[in-house]
Amino acid sequence: MTVAEAIGAVDELCPNPFSAAQKRRWLYEVEALAAEEIFHTTVSPFSEAGSEPLLAPAAYADLYLKFLEAQMHFHNGDFARYNNAMSLFSSLYAACAASRTRAELPDAGARVRL
């Protein structure tokens, strides 16, 4: 999923008054967090075109939409919907992190000295 695809999808699901630039900032926040905590890398700010691919695999791409939804609900003062969206985001984020951790496990033959 790209930045532009995420913004387009959330706009289709939840019509809103927020600018694409604001949504790019929110996406950058969550992408920078995931880059550091899950993928152990860094990200650059997104371009206007939004053609940059996001780090999370397709199976977990919905986490970006849930984060954007949560931010929009929070800034609209709809805290019940914010809590629901953040709960779904947190579950997807944790599942993505767990998947990445399992993929990075050392080889079965590796020895660890304690």
N, C-alpha and C positions, 0 to 999 in steps of 0.2 A: 504494500500500500504506500502511496506517495502522500505528501503533505496535501496537495491539491485534491486528491481522491478522498482523504479523510475530511477535509473541510466541505467538499461537495456532498458527501454522504451525511454528515451531521446536519447540514442545511436542509437536506431533503427530509430527514427524519424529524427534525425540530426547527421549524422556521423561527428565525430570531433576528434581532436588530444589530447583532454584534458584527464588526467589520472582519474581513478576512485577515487583516493585519493582526487584530487582537487574537484571533483563533490561531494564527501562526505562533504568536508569543506563548499561548497556552500549550500548544503542541511542543514547542521548544523546551518548555519547562519539564514536561513529562519525558521527553526524549533525552534530555540531558541527565535526568535522574536515572532513567533506565540504562543509558550509556555507561554511567559511572558504576551503578550498583549491579547490573546484570551482565552487560556486555564488555565491561572493562575497557572502554574506549572513550573518545570524546566526539562531540558533534559541533558543527559550525552552524551559525544562525541560518535560517531558511531564506531562500530567495523569494522574490515577489511571485515568480512563476509557480513555485511549490512543486518542482519536479523531483525533489530529493526523495529517495526511498526511505521509509522509516525502518528502524532496526528490528522491531518485533516481527517474528515470522507470521505468515498469513493466518495460522491457527489462532493467534492471539491479537490480531490487528484490531479487534473490536475494543481493546482496552483504550485506544486513542479516542474512539468515539464516545465511550463512557466518560472519559476524563473531560472531553469538551462539553458534553451534556452537563456534567456536574458543575463545571465552571459557569456555564450559562444559567443554570438553575440557582446557583449560589448568588450570582450578581443580580438576578431577578428577584431575590428574596424568597424563593420557593424552596425552603429547607427540607421539606419531606422528600421532594424529588431529588434534591441534591444528595441527601443521605442514601437514597436508593441507588443513584448512579455511582456514587463513591464506593458503595458496598460491592457493586458489580465490578467496578474498576479494580478495586483492591483484590478481589478474587482472581481476576484475569492476570493482574500484575504478579501475584504470588505464584500462579500456575506457570506463567512464562519464566519466572526466576527459577522455579523448581525444575522445569524442563531443561533450562540452560545448565543448571548445576549437574543434572543427571548426564547431560551430554559431555560435560567436562570432567567426569570422574576419571581417576587414573586407571591405567591398565590393571587387569586382575593380577598380573604377575609382578606388579610394582611392589617394592618393599618400603615400608614406612618405619623409620626408627623413632621410637618413643623414649 
